[in-house]
Amino acid sequence: MKRGTIFILLFVVVAAAIIGASQFIGAQPPLEITVAVNAIARPWVEKVVFAFNETAPIVNATRRVRIKLTEIDDLDVWLEGRAWTTNDHPAAWIPASSTSVTYAVEAGLPLQLVADSLARTPLVWGGFSSRVNILTGGAAPLDWPQVAAAAKAESWSAIGGSPSWQFVKLAFAQPTRRMSGLAVMLSGAAAFNESPSLAADSLRARAFRDWIQPVIHAVPNFNTLGSDPAAALARQGPSGGEIGLLPEVDWLINLNRLVGYERMVFSYPAYQMILDFPLARWDDTQTTNDERAAVEALRGWLLNADWQVIVPQYGLRPAGGEPTEDDTLFAAGIPYGIQLNPDFGQLVQPPARAEVQSFVDWVASN
């Protein structure tokens, strides 16, 4: 047999083997892995995961995988510590905050951080201009000192506002159920202590609790505000809440409806809790190499430039870099105080999980 004929036959055999292997892999049911995600990031993550699944990804050259999403708030994972067990857990987790991964590990969960951040959103003060102008005189940016003083005064008439406005009504997510609400409390603690580093007793001090308690009481109804207070304000207007400290993304997504009531005013707190949406992998003795490879493949997909560039379309900031004037949600917020490259202030460093859990218990009792 001629050498050329042998090469052709070998090529045919190898090609047939490759096609056969590919068909065999494709015929096998995919390895379905679950990724838990915080609701704030879910719209963008869902878009990216759908595109990932459409590629029929194969890991370790032998196993097709498919990602399934489930939604959970950070506090349900690390606060109670009973959300997941050895036999019932996701393969990976995208919480709102990297602090949550730290706390979950402290609670004994075998989590391994594989991406520090997939997207970001800072906390932003926002409020209807008539109310904000009373607190700031129409000049200084709104922040904790003015808001805490207003909450202590309780009524708008006591601080120069219209008696028809009645009580000062604040808005933020419930700090005993939502990480975004707890982040508000941690920002307030840093502002009260005038330090971004919260010591072990920062949340236990009587002076701080006396200062923050009127702020908590100034929220008319946490259940009415739900998981997205900005959406609640967009439905109810100032009657549901007048000023809030919320994730920037929530303000941006609901801005069109909010300004239908009155002009909005936004500002960034001096002591900031940025929600950074890390990616953590469940990694114990039962975790397989295919599961590890699947999470790593998803990590690369989520951080790919093609998917990072669309992050601002969902009101979030990319993991690296900032939005531009071409990003319509951010551009629409600029006239009201949203900034493309803001001074994020000082980043809050929370205390250990035990201190935070004790504080959450106190909030629940009040």
N, C-alpha and C positions, 0 to 999 in steps of 0.2 A: 504494500500500500504506500502510495506517495506521501511524503511528509506534509504537503499542503492539505491532502485529504484528511490526514490524522488531525491536524489543527482544526479543520472545519468540524470534524466529528466531536472533538473535545469541546469546542465552543458550543455546539448544539447541546451536548450533555450538560455542561455547566449552566447554560441558559435555562434548560428544562428544569434543572434542579432548583435554580433560583425562583423560577416561576412557580414550581410546585410548592416550595417552602413558603412563598408569599401567599399562595392560595390556601395552604394549610393554616397559616397564622390567621389569615383573614376569616377563615371558616370557624375558628375557635371563638367562643364567647369572650368579650373583652373583660379584663380585670376592672371592675368598677370600684373606684375609690371615692370616698366622701370628703369634701372640703367644707368646713364650717366657716362662715363669714359673717362679720358684723353687718347689720342692715344698712349702715351709712355707705359702705363701699360696694354693696351687692349689685347695684345696677351696672357699674363698670365691670366688675368681676364677672358677672353673668354674661355680658357681651363677649368678653375675652375667652371665657371657658367654652362658650358655644362654638366660637371659631376654632379653638383648640380641638374640641371633639370632632369637628367636621373634617379634620385632617387625618382621622383614624390613626392616632399616634401609636408607635410601637417602641417599647423600651427594651433594653438589653437584647435587641435584635430578635427577640423571640415572643414578646407578649404585647398584644394590643391592649390599650387601656382607655378608659372613659371616666371623665370626672363628673361627679354629681354634687350639687351644692345644697347645703342646708344652712339655715340662718340661726344665729344665737348671739345674744349680747355677752360682752366680756364678763360681766358680773355673775352671770349664770354659770360660768366656768370656774372662776377662781374664788368667788366669795363663799359659796356654799361648798364647793369642792365635790359635788355629787353628780354633776352633769354627765360625766364620762367615767367609764370603768375600763378595766383591762379587756373585757370582752365586748364592750360597746363604746366605740369612740371613732372619731373621724381620722383619716390619714393625715390631714393637715388642717391648719386653723389660721384664718386671717382676722385677728381681733382689731379693735379700733386703735389700741395703744400697745406699744412694746412693753410698757409697764405691766400690762395684763399677762404677758408671757412670763415675766419675772415672778409675778405673784402666783401664777399657776404652777410654776416650778417649785416655788416655796410651799405650795399646797400639796406637792408630791406627784404632780403629773409629769410623765416622761416626755417632755417637749424639747425639741432641738430647733433653735432659731436658724433658718436657712436664708432669710432675706430681712435686712433691718427695716426696710420700708418699701412698699409697693406704690403708695400714693400718700398724699398728706392733706390735712385740712386743719387750720388753726381755729381757736375760739375767737369769736368776734362779737363785740357789743353791738346791738342794734335796737332801734326804737323809733317810734313815731316822733317826728320832729317837734311837735308841740310840747311833748313831754320831755324829750331830751334837752331842748332849749331851756326849760325851767331849771334843770339840774346843772347845766354847763354855762348858762348865760349866753348861749349861742356861739361860744368861742372855744374854750378848752375841750379836748376830747373827753368823752365819757369814759369813766373807769370806776373801779371799786369804791373809792372814797365817797363819790357823789351818790352812787347807788345804795350803799350801805346806810348813808345818812337819810336818804329818802325812805328806805324801808323802815328805819327806826321811827321816822316821823309819822308813818302810816298813811296819812291823808295828803292829797295834793294841796288842799287849801292851807295846810300848815306850812307849806314851803313856797307859797306864791302861785300855785296853780289854780285852775278853775274849780270851784266847789262841785261843779257838775261831774267832774272826773272821779270824785269820791276817793276811794282808796288807791294807793300805789299798787299796781299789779305787775309783778315780774314773771318772766317766763324762762324756764330751763327744764331739761329733762329730769325725771325723778332720780336723785343721786343714790337711792337704794336699789335701783333696778337698771339704770343705764350708765354706761361708762362715760358718755358725754355729759351727763348730769354730775357724776362724781368729779369729772375733770373741772367743772365749774367750781365745786367746793374746794378743790386743791388750789386752783388759781386764787380763790378768795383767801385761803389760808396763807399763801405766799404774800399776798398784798397786805394782809393784816400784820404779818411778821416782818414785812419789808425785807424779805429774803427769799430767793428762789429755792434754797435748800431747806426742806422741812425737817426739823429735828424730830426725835422720837416723841416728844411731848407736845409738838406743835398743834396737833388736832385735839389733844386732851385738855389744853389750858382753858380754865374757866372764862378768862377774858375773851378768848377767841370764840368760844361757844356762845357767850352772851352777845357778841357782835354779829355772828352769822345767823343766829336764830331768827331775828326779824326778817332777814333775807329769805329764809326758807318759808316763813309764815306769809310772806308777801306774794307767794305763788297761789293764785286762787284755787286751782284744782289740778294736781298732777295727772290725774286720770284723764281729764279733759284734754290736756296738752298732749298726752300720749308719748309715743316714741319720736315724734317729729313736731315739736312745739311751733316751729316756723309755719308749718302747714296749718296748724290750729289757728294761729294768728291770721293767716291768710284767709281763713274761713270766717273768723269772728271779728277781726279788726281789733281796735283798742279795748273793746269790752272784754276780750278774752285775755289780754296781756298787752302791756304798753312798752316794756323794755325787757330785753333778754340777752343772755350770754349763751350763744349757740355755735355749733360748728359752722364755719363759713359756707360750706356746701349747702346747708339747709336754707340759709338766707338767700343764696343765689338761685336755687331751684324754685323758690317761692316768691322771688322779688316782684315779678310782674303783677301778681295778685295783691301783694302787700302795698305797693305804691298806689293801688286803686283806692285805698282808704285815705292815705296821707303820705307826704314825702317821708322817706326813711333816712336815718342818719346812722352810719356805721363807724366803729373805731376798734382798734386792736388793744387788748389789755397789756399793761406793762409786765405782768407776770403771766406767762403763756403756757398752756398745755396743748401742744400740737398732737393731734391724732395722726399717727404715722403708718398704720396698717401694715404691720410686719407679716411675714409668712413663717409659721412654725410647723415642724413635722413631728408627728407622734412617733417615738422611736424607743421601742422596748424589745425584749427578747423574741417577741412574736412578729415583729415588723419584718417583712420580706424585702429582699433586694429589689424586686419589681416595684413594690410600693415606694421605696426610697427613690428609685429611678423615676417613677411617675411624678412624684412631688418635685424632683429636681427639674424635670422637663417642663412642668407647669411654671416653676419659678422663672426659667429662661423665657418662657412665652409671655408671662405677665410683665417682665422687665424689658422685653424687646422694644426697640424704639418705635416700631409701627403701632404698638398698643399704648405705649407711654404718651405718644403725641395726641391721642384722643382723650386722655384723662380729663383735661379741662372741659371737655364737652359735657361731662357729668358733674361739674362744679367742684372737682377736686384738683389739687396741684400735683404735678408729676413727682415721682420719687426724687428726681434731681432736676434742678432748674425751676423756672417759674412760668406762669401763663403769659401770654402776650395780648396785645390789643386785638389780635385776630380771633381770640377766643371769646365768643359772643357773650357767654354768661358773665365772665369777668368784666368785659367791656361795659356791659349794661349796669354793673354795680359801681363803676368808677365815679359817676356823678354823685353818688350817695356816700362815698367814703371807702369803698373797697379799693385796695391797692394791689397792683401787680407785683411789686417788690416791697412789701411792707417791712417796717422794723418790728420784728416779732418779739422784741423785748427780751426778758430773761426767761429761760426755759425752766419750768418748775421741776424739782427733783423730789418726788414723793418719798415718804418714809416707808418702812417695812410693811408688809401685808398685814401683820397683826394690828398695827396702829390704825391702818385704814379701816380694817374690819370693825374695830372697836368704835371708830367714828361713825361708820355706816349704821351700826346698831343704835348709836345715840340718836342719829337723825331719824331712824325708824320709830324710835320711842317718842319723838317730838312731833 
